[in-house]
């Protein structure tokens, strides 16, 4: 199901835009579709009211939590089963965050990543991505959504952008708290600046060397690290949101002093934040998590590389929460 398909179905039942907006807002906050006092708008048309049980069941059938795995830091990994039996992961993050998946599998094929080993199985629809938010909000507040789970969001662009627009308009999420994570794709830098709801951007860098990046991310677009940083910097300055660079620390691969020098060379003076993530070892893969000495040394590198630019745009807040 696509959200636009749902909008059209409701319109065919006689729902006006105010009804559709109200129902979508209720769903995205894990509330009944007819939630909210009638003074907020006209009562739902009779045909819509009669269809509510079937619509509710259909939306609930988009996804369900098959299992939940709490973490020591307050996070919780959710194994989410879709209507066709395929599964994806969502992660409840500390401080009211949520990481969602945009695909079943992934076509990028990062050599150190478990998700990409079987390739791309299928795309998620916008409604399936949003259903992950609804499941999470049934458990705890969600004030930030990062598209950093299974899949490459740029490979499912239309569904992801539709999701972002709805979360910014009806989902009550501040625009900078919607984070589009990508390995880097020129289409991202073409599309995102023109959006009404402009998300923050996270770029998977992992190395300062183009040759190594091509080895680690074999099916990613061939964008050299310095070019990727320049594209990211232009977006950061235009939106006022720092770029969040992702760097998975792998022992003997990208945890060296030379790589740290490369980070400083690339990001000095940039409006950026570097997130260094120690690798979690995967069976049958040759990569290993760095030992604590190297890990501590690596994470002592500067995380914020430049202050907020004075010319940056102010944050564009999302709409107020329902009700």
VENHU-V395740 format. One record per backbone hydrogen bond with DSSP energy under -1.0 kcal/mol. NH is the residue of the N-H (numbers start at 1). CO is the residue of the C=O. If there is no record, write none. Layout:
NH_CO ; NH_CO
//
This chain:
6_2 ; 7_3 ; 8_4 ; 9_5 ; 10_6 ; 11_7 ; 12_8 ; 13_9 ; 14_11 ; 15_10 ; 20_16 ; 21_17 ; 22_18 ; 23_19 ; 24_20 ; 25_21 ; 26_22 ; 27_23 ; 28_24 ; 30_27 ; 31_26 ; 35_32 ; 40_37 ; 41_38 ; 49_45 ; 50_46 ; 51_47 ; 55_51 ; 56_52 ; 57_53 ; 58_54 ; 59_55 ; 60_56 ; 61_57 ; 62_59 ; 64_81 ; 66_79 ; 67_79 ; 69_77 ; 71_75 ; 74_71 ; 76_92 ; 77_69 ; 78_90 ; 79_67 ; 80_88 ; 81_64 ; 82_86 ; 83_62 ; 85_82 ; 88_80 ; 90_78 ; 91_99 ; 92_76 ; 93_97 ; 97_93 ; 98_144 ; 99_91 ; 100_146 ; 102_150 ; 103_150 ; 104_122 ; 111_216 ; 113_110 ; 117_114 ; 121_104 ; 122_104 ; 124_102 ; 127_1 ; 129_125 ; 130_126 ; 131_127 ; 134_130 ; 135_131 ; 136_132 ; 137_133 ; 138_134 ; 139_136 ; 140_136 ; 143_96 ; 144_96 ; 145_177 ; 146_98 ; 147_179 ; 148_146 ; 149_100 ; 155_152 ; 156_153 ; 160_156 ; 161_157 ; 162_158 ; 163_159 ; 164_160 ; 165_161 ; 166_162 ; 167_163 ; 168_164 ; 169_165 ; 170_166 ; 171_166 ; 173_167 ; 175_316 ; 177_174 ; 178_175 ; 179_145 ; 180_200 ; 181_147 ; 182_202 ; 188_185 ; 190_186 ; 191_187 ; 192_188 ; 194_191 ; 195_192 ; 200_178 ; 202_180 ; 203_244 ; 204_182 ; 205_246 ; 206_246 ; 213_209 ; 214_210 ; 215_211 ; 216_212 ; 217_213 ; 219_108 ; 220_217 ; 223_221 ; 228_224 ; 229_225 ; 230_226 ; 231_227 ; 232_228 ; 233_229 ; 234_230 ; 235_231 ; 236_232 ; 237_233 ; 238_234 ; 239_235 ; 240_236 ; 243_271 ; 244_201 ; 245_273 ; 246_203 ; 247_275 ; 249_277 ; 251_288 ; 253_250 ; 254_250 ; 260_256 ; 261_257 ; 262_258 ; 263_259 ; 264_260 ; 265_261 ; 266_262 ; 267_263 ; 268_264 ; 269_305 ; 270_267 ; 272_270 ; 273_243 ; 274_303 ; 275_245 ; 277_247 ; 279_249 ; 285_282 ; 295_291 ; 296_292 ; 297_293 ; 298_294 ; 299_295 ; 301_298 ; 305_272 ; 312_309 ; 319_168
//
